[in-house]
Structure formats: structure tokens, C-alpha cells
Amino acid sequence: MSSFSGLSTALSALQATRKAMDVTGNNIANVATPGYTRQRVDLQAATTAVGLMTTGQQGGNGVVLTGVSRLASSFWDAQVRSQTSLHADLASRADVLNNLQDLTGEPSDTALSGKLSAMWSAFANLAANPTKDSAKSVVISAAQDVAQTLKNSSAGVVSMWNDQRTQATSLANEVNATTQAVATYNKQIKATVAAGNSANELMDQRDQLVTRLSELTGATTVQAANGVVDVYLGSNALVQDGSFNTVQVSAPTTTNTLPPTASPTLQFADGTPASVRGGQLAGVLDALRVGGTLDTASAKYDAVAAAVSTSVNAAYAAAFNPSATPADPVQPFFTGSTASGVTGLTVAVSLAGAPTTPGTTALRTGNSTLGSADASVALAMSKLGKATGSPDNVWATYVSQLGADAAGATSRTTATAATLSNTVASQQSETGVSLDEETANLLTLQRAYQAAARVLTSVDEALDTLINKTGLVGR
């Protein structure tokens, strides 16, 4: 009986080793597969009962394959998801700031700072040539450039807000599609495990989607039974077992001016707020909120427009004498709103004045009581750019702060990208496929298979001698 048991022992070794080689070969085949987690066979020494009427176990009966383990690390999985969420959040914020910086066009002669300088220079030239229509035309043209640049820039911020709002909807739709896929994988994994089969590859694909959810929303996970993973936004379940909840971004959907009528937020389908504590959506929603990045940028443009209008109009007021007979009513140089996107800021002076251009007044260079050759007003206006609290200073302060914010955001994004890369590398070193290690395992298994085959051959030869040659000695 012991010899026949030896055949069974050798056979179990052959079967287990062959399965181990199959798993190792599968690891090698998937060395470049994204999200693949290496696998190992689980082996256990086989035992048999000592007798029919006893619970004792006797060893020496070969090896039993108990399963195929997926060598995932819950610690490193959590670290990768956390770092992925943080990096996506910071990258989204940095993108908005860098886009705002690009919108300023600074430093450049064609940007607002250059337009302001050109306007002050035009006033200085007018002060030197107070009676020339060509000098007046240059002033009007330069002032219109300033107003138009402010309008275009403010409209650019509004356009960025609408683009970000569209992106928020797109990301929410992706969240919904991904959560549905995760729930479907959970069902398949649960059924596969319950049937006693391996669901390792399904778990790999599911976990990639879970990482994407973390990248989008900063979602967290809880490991449940039978390989199932539940996903949460705050304390509310996004995916639970095989079911999932959908999310949506609240109104407003678009805006013509800033600030928006409300701050868009992420909500579940029933209106329950969805806690977005990280991920790309966190950065997008922060840029969209009232008082957020884009609303603040729009307010800065309004502040510059107000500084332009206030300072120039105050200086231009000296061109009029309300006490004159007949009265000389004060007329503004700039008119229009300097709030809600500075869309109303316009130049209110012209060469011809009110008779040919309704709503305008003829451009003046000095006080009306001192004659047409007086250039005192134009001269005073040419110096506004260097005055304390000038539009130039307000603009320079904004551009400088924006540059610092954008540089800081970019630096933090770069730092988190390096941290994420290191975290992924650490995860892969523990859970990924190493060709060197798999090759060594394959050589070991090859030798083990050859040895098991040799045992099987030896036992077979011994049995052949025992059965066919016993009693034949001397014949």
C-alpha cells in the first residue's frame, strides 16, 4: 500500500507544481497589464484520517492546492487612492490659476498694463499738443483699448466659469458610469467567490475603477465580505455591494456675469449633498463657487475697471466749471458699470462731442475757462498711472498675486505628482510582477516538477519489480 501511496504523493506534486507554473506563466504574461496584481498558488501538506473511527490525521500524503492568492496590499491600495485624489485636486486648481494667468497676457505690451501705459502716454502727448485733433484721437483710441481689454478679459473669466461648469457635469456623468461598473463587478466577484472560483482578475479591474473614483471625488473604500468593496463619499454610500447611487451637479448650469447666482455642488439624485473632499471635482467645484477662484478673478477685473473709471473721471472733472455762466456741467470721461463683468465700461468722449455722437462730450484738455490751449487737465491725467492706488498698481498687485498663487499651485502639484509616483512604485514593488522573481520561481518549479516526475518513475519501477519479478530469482 505504501508504494501505491507514493504514486499518489508524486502525482499530487506534479499537479500542484504544474498549476504553480501556470500561475507564474500568467504573471509573466501580464507583466505590462495595467492594474494587474501578481498571484501565487496556496499549497498545503495533504493529510488523511488515521482510521475510520478516529479524528487523527496522518501526514506524508503529498500536497494539496487550496487556491490562488491575489497578492494585493490594502495599505498601499489606500495610499495610492489617497495620493491620487490629492494630486487630482491640486492639479485641477493649478490648471484654473494657470489659465487665469494666461488670460492676463502679462508681461506684454498688448496686455492691460501696456494698454494703460499707452493711455497715459497719449494724455502726455495731448498735453504737449492740446489743440491737435490727431493727439485727441490717439487718447480716445487708447482709452477705448483699455475699456475693451477689460471687457474681453472679464468675458474670458465668465467663459472659463462656463467651461468649468460643463466639465463638472462631464465628471459627474463619469462618476455615475464608473460607480455602475464597480457595482457590476462586485456582483460578479461575489458570485464567482461563492461558487468557489478565483475572481482575482475581476478584482484587479474593479480596483482600477475604484481608484478612478478616488481621483474624481476623493471617495473612500471599505472592504466587505466575498471580495466586495463598498465606496463612500463622506458617510454616504456611492457603491454598496451590488447597488450604486448616482450624483449630479446642482444649478446654475451657465452664467453671463459673475458672481454666479449660487455655488454649484455635487448632490445625490435625491438631493442629499455628496461630500467631495478631494479629487478633480473638488478643485472644479471650488473654482465655481461664489467667492471661488473665478469669481475672485472677475472681482479683480471689476476693481481695476473701477479704479480706471474713478481716477480718470475725477481728474477729468477739472475740465468743467459748474459756476460758469452759463453753467458748465461736469461730464465723465468713462461711463458704464464697473461691476458684474465690467461689460458696460465705455469711453464717453469724442472729437465732435454730443451733437454728432449722442451721449458723448467733446474731449477737453484743460479747464473750460482758460481757453482751448490750456493743457492742465491732460497733463494731470497723464500722471495718474504713477499715483498711489492707480489702476496700474491695482492691476500689478493682482497679476503679482495671481502669479504667486499659480506658481505655488504648480509647485504643490509637482510635489504631489512625485509623491504619487513613489507611492505607486512602492505598491508595484509589493503587488506587481517582477520578471526576475517570476523567472527564478519558474526555474524552481521546473526543478520541482522534474523531481516529482522522477519520484513517480522510481515508484513505478519499484512496483514493476515488486509485481512482475517477485519469485523469479534464479530462474
Secondary structure, 3 states (H helix, E strand, C coil): CHHHHHHHHHHHHHHHHHHHHHHHHHHHHCCCCCCCCCEEEEEEECCEECCCCCCCEECCCCEEEEEEEECCCHHHHHHHHHHHHHHHHHHHHHHHHHHHHHHHCCCCCCCHHHHHHHHHHHHHHHHHCCCCHHHHHHHHHHHHHHHHHHHHHHHHHHHHHHHHHHHHHHHHHHHHHHHHHHHHHHHHHHHHHHCCCCCHHHHHHHHHHHHHHHHHHCCEEEECHHHCEEEEECCEEEEECCEECCEEECCCCCCCCCCCCCCCCEEECCCCECCCCCHHHHHHHHHHCCCCHHHHHHHHHHHHHHHHHHHHHHHHHHHCCCCCCCCCCCCCCEECCCCCCCCCCEECEECCCCCCCCCCEECCCCCHHHCCCCCHHHHHHHCHHHCCCCHHHHHHHHHHHHHHHHHHHHHHHHHHHHHHHHHHHHHHHHHCCCHHHHHHHHHHHHHHHHHHHHHHHHHHHHHHHHHHCCCCCCC
